[in-house]
Amino acid sequence: MPPLHQHTFTKPDGRQLVLYARAPIDPTIVATTPPGGAAGVGGSHLRWHPLRGEWVVYAGHRQNRTFLPPPEWDPLAPATNPDHPTEVPAGAWDVAVFDNLFPALGTGRVPAPPPAEIVPTAPCGGTCEVVVFAQDANVSLGQLPLDRVEMVLAVWADRTAALRARADVAYVFPFENRGVEVGATLAHPHGQIYAYPFVPPIAERALELQRARPGLLAELIAAEVAADARTLYVGEHAVAFVPVCARWAYELWIAPRRAVPTLDALAPEERLDLARALRLALRKLDGLWKRPMPYVLAVHQAPVHGDHAYAHAHIEIYSWARMPGRMKFLAGSEVGAGTFTADTLPEAKAAELRAVETTDE
Amino acid sequence: MPPLHQHTFTKPDGRQLVLYARAPIDPTIVATTPPGGAAGVGGSHLRWHPLRGEWVVYAGHRQNRTFLPPPEWDPLAPATNPDHPTEVPAGAWDVAVFDNLFPALGTGRVPAPPPAEIVPTAPCGGTCEVVVFAQDANVSLGQLPLDRVEMVLAVWADRTAALRARADVAYVFPFENRGVEVGATLAHPHGQIYAYPFVPPIAERALELQRARPGLLAELIAAEVAADARTLYVGEHAVAFVPVCARWAYELWIAPRRAVPTLDALAPEERLDLARALRLALRKLDGLWKRPMPYVLAVHQAPVHGDHAYAHAHIEIYSWARMPGRMKFLAGSEVGAGTFTADTLPEAKAAELRAVETTDE
């Protein structure tokens, strides 16, 4: 794979933009920003939830954020018309990353102390970034060529390393909300990165369990490969499978076979094989009913602080549909008790996905 | 309050039906069952999720369950036409409870051993019940008169005590999924009770935190009452408030002021005041935009086994809307990391609800 080039720009409102491509980036490109934003206004704070033992983030300035603009207003399309600046400039680049105009995390430009309250409160450090997967608004992550999916993994890795270096970041979480069914407010293919000032509860729990039993996920992967009932891709360095304990009907885990704590620790051949696994998984999901599957894609990694050599970075995809047009609703059992009840068996769903023929175009 | 009468019946397919009223129930009422069901078919099993450290329930027989039938097929309406039997009989009763035809929990009539898998598996004991709040399909829980809301609390308490006596039940969880937005498949006002064979993760976490600091919720309630910023109802025995750490825009906690581990431990005057608090909270939610608010209502109680004198039973309501017609989507941060980011402050949402005028009709 050719080397990945990148260049960092500053938007007119002070936010950062990083462009990535296989060729050197033109440094004379001018970063743009759409009108109507309010960068850095507000700022979030944390409150402690005493019955769940977790932080809740309050970002009051986000209530009126952009909501499904018509296609001609796509703020993630390259700004080809100077009268209509968007979030990303025209020019030769493949992937773009910029600071979210409406970040859920971060203290804002003029940090205010958190309110004194009847539970502990704290300033909310960290930041939120937007990752534009392609200039073309009509493709999806899974439709990209292999080298471009590999580039997205490389960008996640690069941003992970960059954000982990910040003093106010404890955990870096790349993810994608795909489809209006999961609240995606823009159709243009993109993901997000949340850099939290604390370790979120699901990550904390997974790390605690892996620390108690190093090799946990690697053993599960070996067992899935041996069982050969739920795997979709078994490569030399990476696998994709419906896990035996799937909580969603169409849940997929995509993992390197070797346990590395964060994506930036992958060797180039491991990252390429992980891209193959991810791309195949996404194509299986969209091929199943010949329509885009709504999903949340979550990249699980190790926290910034401490020694987490035992942690096994991987990707989990939670599809929101349980049948064509029928969504899985999170309701009483999931939201109030924390227990998922699946109406389908992972083996049956894996068999459906294994039968989907995908092309390599 | 007059005494609560009840009578237990057996449906033609063997399932249990309990009718409740303020007057004695006619024991000659004949329990009915709608056609097309498959009671006891299937059965669920559990699989251990090694990265979350929790059980996942697999109920493959539920995939094709009843889905939003037209009003004339309401299976929760009293069976007045012998040609169209429903789940509840005609007659003088106010609240009905019956075994769910498509239970997510339970081993089924002919229990099968759980499959051997690459993670631990177990049979899924427990059961699921449906609670019909009223014969009238066009009311809601909050619209009922005070004595009828009190009756629903008394029925939850009665079923909690009855289900806790079962050998295969470790935790009793009454809840209501209200509105198609949270997956309610029937419009008729009703709730459900899940009796789990294990203690679900959210309950386990809350109990661990309360055990570590007895009086946790009672102290929070006292602080909310003193702050007077988020309370909707402050009675002698019960309160309703938007918690300082609300994760949802319109989240309400309704709690007895005295810590009791389960609803059946409430004194009659405490239960009546809790009904007042709950009814007011529900009327505030529906009055806010003059339209039914979609929500999940969860009753948090202590587990069956062990000494949980420190536990403080209460009700939490999570409203799915964040603005009229705009839903809160659970996406990357909530589903993949476990962290809620609220776009609004609890104080602001409480002020909106405090301003809603409710009638006592």
HADDOCK unambig.tbl for C-alpha pairs under 7 A between the chains (distance, minus, plus):
assign (segid A and resid 47 and name CA) (segid B and resid 245 and name CA) 5.99 0.50 0.50
assign (segid A and resid 48 and name CA) (segid B and resid 245 and name CA) 6.54 0.50 0.50
assign (segid A and resid 49 and name CA) (segid B and resid 245 and name CA) 5.34 0.50 0.50
assign (segid A and resid 51 and name CA) (segid B and resid 206 and name CA) 4.79 0.50 0.50
assign (segid A and resid 51 and name CA) (segid B and resid 209 and name CA) 6.38 0.50 0.50
assign (segid A and resid 52 and name CA) (segid B and resid 205 and name CA) 6.23 0.50 0.50
assign (segid A and resid 52 and name CA) (segid B and resid 206 and name CA) 5.63 0.50 0.50
assign (segid A and resid 56 and name CA) (segid B and resid 245 and name CA) 6.70 0.50 0.50
assign (segid A and resid 56 and name CA) (segid B and resid 247 and name CA) 6.45 0.50 0.50
assign (segid A and resid 56 and name CA) (segid B and resid 339 and name CA) 6.49 0.50 0.50
assign (segid A and resid 56 and name CA) (segid B and resid 340 and name CA) 5.57 0.50 0.50
assign (segid A and resid 56 and name CA) (segid B and resid 341 and name CA) 6.26 0.50 0.50
assign (segid A and resid 57 and name CA) (segid B and resid 340 and name CA) 6.25 0.50 0.50
assign (segid A and resid 57 and name CA) (segid B and resid 341 and name CA) 4.56 0.50 0.50
assign (segid A and resid 57 and name CA) (segid B and resid 342 and name CA) 5.97 0.50 0.50
assign (segid A and resid 58 and name CA) (segid B and resid 341 and name CA) 5.91 0.50 0.50
assign (segid A and resid 58 and name CA) (segid B and resid 342 and name CA) 4.89 0.50 0.50
assign (segid A and resid 58 and name CA) (segid B and resid 343 and name CA) 6.11 0.50 0.50
assign (segid A and resid 58 and name CA) (segid B and resid 344 and name CA) 6.60 0.50 0.50
assign (segid A and resid 58 and name CA) (segid B and resid 345 and name CA) 6.53 0.50 0.50
assign (segid A and resid 59 and name CA) (segid B and resid 341 and name CA) 6.83 0.50 0.50
assign (segid A and resid 59 and name CA) (segid B and resid 342 and name CA) 5.94 0.50 0.50
assign (segid A and resid 59 and name CA) (segid B and resid 343 and name CA) 4.85 0.50 0.50
assign (segid A and resid 59 and name CA) (segid B and resid 344 and name CA) 6.54 0.50 0.50
assign (segid A and resid 60 and name CA) (segid B and resid 343 and name CA) 4.55 0.50 0.50
assign (segid A and resid 60 and name CA) (segid B and resid 344 and name CA) 4.46 0.50 0.50
assign (segid A and resid 60 and name CA) (segid B and resid 345 and name CA) 6.13 0.50 0.50
assign (segid A and resid 61 and name CA) (segid B and resid 343 and name CA) 6.77 0.50 0.50
assign (segid A and resid 62 and name CA) (segid B and resid 343 and name CA) 5.34 0.50 0.50
assign (segid A and resid 63 and name CA) (segid B and resid 343 and name CA) 5.14 0.50 0.50
assign (segid A and resid 63 and name CA) (segid B and resid 344 and name CA) 6.68 0.50 0.50
assign (segid A and resid 104 and name CA) (segid B and resid 341 and name CA) 6.58 0.50 0.50
assign (segid A and resid 118 and name CA) (segid B and resid 223 and name CA) 6.39 0.50 0.50
assign (segid A and resid 175 and name CA) (segid B and resid 332 and name CA) 6.02 0.50 0.50
assign (segid A and resid 176 and name CA) (segid B and resid 332 and name CA) 6.78 0.50 0.50
assign (segid A and resid 177 and name CA) (segid B and resid 331 and name CA) 6.33 0.50 0.50
assign (segid A and resid 177 and name CA) (segid B and resid 332 and name CA) 6.22 0.50 0.50
assign (segid A and resid 182 and name CA) (segid B and resid 329 and name CA) 5.85 0.50 0.50
assign (segid A and resid 182 and name CA) (segid B and resid 330 and name CA) 6.81 0.50 0.50
assign (segid A and resid 182 and name CA) (segid B and resid 331 and name CA) 5.81 0.50 0.50
assign (segid A and resid 183 and name CA) (segid B and resid 329 and name CA) 5.28 0.50 0.50
assign (segid A and resid 183 and name CA) (segid B and resid 331 and name CA) 6.95 0.50 0.50
assign (segid A and resid 200 and name CA) (segid B and resid 337 and name CA) 5.52 0.50 0.50
assign (segid A and resid 200 and name CA) (segid B and resid 338 and name CA) 6.08 0.50 0.50
assign (segid A and resid 200 and name CA) (segid B and resid 339 and name CA) 5.92 0.50 0.50
assign (segid A and resid 201 and name CA) (segid B and resid 337 and name CA) 6.47 0.50 0.50
assign (segid A and resid 201 and name CA) (segid B and resid 338 and name CA) 5.41 0.50 0.50
assign (segid A and resid 201 and name CA) (segid B and resid 339 and name CA) 6.88 0.50 0.50
assign (segid A and resid 202 and name CA) (segid B and resid 337 and name CA) 5.09 0.50 0.50
assign (segid A and resid 202 and name CA) (segid B and resid 338 and name CA) 5.19 0.50 0.50
assign (segid A and resid 203 and name CA) (segid B and resid 337 and name CA) 6.16 0.50 0.50
assign (segid A and resid 205 and name CA) (segid B and resid 52 and name CA) 6.21 0.50 0.50
assign (segid A and resid 206 and name CA) (segid B and resid 51 and name CA) 4.79 0.50 0.50
assign (segid A and resid 206 and name CA) (segid B and resid 52 and name CA) 5.62 0.50 0.50
assign (segid A and resid 209 and name CA) (segid B and resid 51 and name CA) 6.37 0.50 0.50
assign (segid A and resid 223 and name CA) (segid B and resid 118 and name CA) 6.38 0.50 0.50
assign (segid A and resid 245 and name CA) (segid B and resid 47 and name CA) 5.96 0.50 0.50
assign (segid A and resid 245 and name CA) (segid B and resid 48 and name CA) 6.53 0.50 0.50
assign (segid A and resid 245 and name CA) (segid B and resid 49 and name CA) 5.33 0.50 0.50
assign (segid A and resid 245 and name CA) (segid B and resid 56 and name CA) 6.70 0.50 0.50
assign (segid A and resid 247 and name CA) (segid B and resid 56 and name CA) 6.45 0.50 0.50
assign (segid A and resid 296 and name CA) (segid B and resid 331 and name CA) 6.34 0.50 0.50
assign (segid A and resid 296 and name CA) (segid B and resid 332 and name CA) 5.89 0.50 0.50
assign (segid A and resid 298 and name CA) (segid B and resid 332 and name CA) 6.52 0.50 0.50
assign (segid A and resid 298 and name CA) (segid B and resid 336 and name CA) 5.52 0.50 0.50
assign (segid A and resid 329 and name CA) (segid B and resid 182 and name CA) 5.85 0.50 0.50
assign (segid A and resid 329 and name CA) (segid B and resid 183 and name CA) 5.29 0.50 0.50
assign (segid A and resid 330 and name CA) (segid B and resid 182 and name CA) 6.82 0.50 0.50
assign (segid A and resid 331 and name CA) (segid B and resid 177 and name CA) 6.33 0.50 0.50
assign (segid A and resid 331 and name CA) (segid B and resid 182 and name CA) 5.82 0.50 0.50
assign (segid A and resid 331 and name CA) (segid B and resid 183 and name CA) 6.97 0.50 0.50
assign (segid A and resid 331 and name CA) (segid B and resid 296 and name CA) 6.33 0.50 0.50
assign (segid A and resid 332 and name CA) (segid B and resid 175 and name CA) 6.02 0.50 0.50
assign (segid A and resid 332 and name CA) (segid B and resid 176 and name CA) 6.76 0.50 0.50
assign (segid A and resid 332 and name CA) (segid B and resid 177 and name CA) 6.20 0.50 0.50
assign (segid A and resid 332 and name CA) (segid B and resid 296 and name CA) 5.86 0.50 0.50
assign (segid A and resid 332 and name CA) (segid B and resid 298 and name CA) 6.51 0.50 0.50
assign (segid A and resid 336 and name CA) (segid B and resid 298 and name CA) 5.52 0.50 0.50
assign (segid A and resid 337 and name CA) (segid B and resid 200 and name CA) 5.54 0.50 0.50
assign (segid A and resid 337 and name CA) (segid B and resid 201 and name CA) 6.49 0.50 0.50
assign (segid A and resid 337 and name CA) (segid B and resid 202 and name CA) 5.10 0.50 0.50
assign (segid A and resid 337 and name CA) (segid B and resid 203 and name CA) 6.17 0.50 0.50
assign (segid A and resid 338 and name CA) (segid B and resid 200 and name CA) 6.08 0.50 0.50
assign (segid A and resid 338 and name CA) (segid B and resid 201 and name CA) 5.41 0.50 0.50
assign (segid A and resid 338 and name CA) (segid B and resid 202 and name CA) 5.19 0.50 0.50
assign (segid A and resid 339 and name CA) (segid B and resid 56 and name CA) 6.48 0.50 0.50
assign (segid A and resid 339 and name CA) (segid B and resid 200 and name CA) 5.92 0.50 0.50
assign (segid A and resid 339 and name CA) (segid B and resid 201 and name CA) 6.88 0.50 0.50
assign (segid A and resid 340 and name CA) (segid B and resid 56 and name CA) 5.55 0.50 0.50
assign (segid A and resid 340 and name CA) (segid B and resid 57 and name CA) 6.24 0.50 0.50
assign (segid A and resid 341 and name CA) (segid B and resid 56 and name CA) 6.25 0.50 0.50
assign (segid A and resid 341 and name CA) (segid B and resid 57 and name CA) 4.55 0.50 0.50
assign (segid A and resid 341 and name CA) (segid B and resid 58 and name CA) 5.90 0.50 0.50
assign (segid A and resid 341 and name CA) (segid B and resid 59 and name CA) 6.82 0.50 0.50
assign (segid A and resid 341 and name CA) (segid B and resid 104 and name CA) 6.58 0.50 0.50
assign (segid A and resid 342 and name CA) (segid B and resid 57 and name CA) 5.96 0.50 0.50
assign (segid A and resid 342 and name CA) (segid B and resid 58 and name CA) 4.89 0.50 0.50
assign (segid A and resid 342 and name CA) (segid B and resid 59 and name CA) 5.94 0.50 0.50
assign (segid A and resid 343 and name CA) (segid B and resid 58 and name CA) 6.10 0.50 0.50
assign (segid A and resid 343 and name CA) (segid B and resid 59 and name CA) 4.84 0.50 0.50
assign (segid A and resid 343 and name CA) (segid B and resid 60 and name CA) 4.54 0.50 0.50
assign (segid A and resid 343 and name CA) (segid B and resid 61 and name CA) 6.78 0.50 0.50
assign (segid A and resid 343 and name CA) (segid B and resid 62 and name CA) 5.36 0.50 0.50
assign (segid A and resid 343 and name CA) (segid B and resid 63 and name CA) 5.14 0.50 0.50
assign (segid A and resid 344 and name CA) (segid B and resid 58 and name CA) 6.59 0.50 0.50
assign (segid A and resid 344 and name CA) (segid B and resid 59 and name CA) 6.54 0.50 0.50
assign (segid A and resid 344 and name CA) (segid B and resid 60 and name CA) 4.47 0.50 0.50
assign (segid A and resid 344 and name CA) (segid B and resid 63 and name CA) 6.70 0.50 0.50
assign (segid A and resid 345 and name CA) (segid B and resid 58 and name CA) 6.54 0.50 0.50
assign (segid A and resid 345 and name CA) (segid B and resid 60 and name CA) 6.16 0.50 0.50
